[in-house]
Amino acid sequence: MNFLLLAVDQQTPYSYLPVALQVLVAIGFVVVMMIVTHLLGPKRRTTDKLINFESGIPSVGNARQPMAIKYFLVAILFVLFDVEVIFFYPYAINFRELGTEGFFAVLMFVAFFLCGFIYIVKKGALDWED
């Protein structure tokens, strides 16, 4: 009886089979859809279709103009804080098993998160006026 319990608790390569199958199905779906749309899609190449077009606004001027660094800083900060929020997902799934120790770990994480945000605000990284 104990042997059966140990065999169930152990992580084996077969434990990851559902995840591997899901990844393979997802990649296969993307590849098949790209091939099918390439083969079945229309192939009319006109000058209107080959013009760069973004957000419904026609392109004006040179695309190589310098941009303010503030735009890139805000974009990078958004990605940084957005990725940090993703770490709340494992806690939300396992919050009962983690108990108070896990709760205090998440509180520390939020505290570090807020310290970083306060530092960014104090440094003026989000101020747009020069």
PyMOL commands that set and color helices and strands:
alter all, ss='L'
color gray80, all
select helices_A, chain A and resi 2-9+13-40+47-50+69-86+88-123
alter helices_A, ss='H'
color red, helices_A
select strands_A, chain A and resi 53-54+57-58
alter strands_A, ss='S'
color yellow, strands_A
deselect
rebuild
show_as cartoon
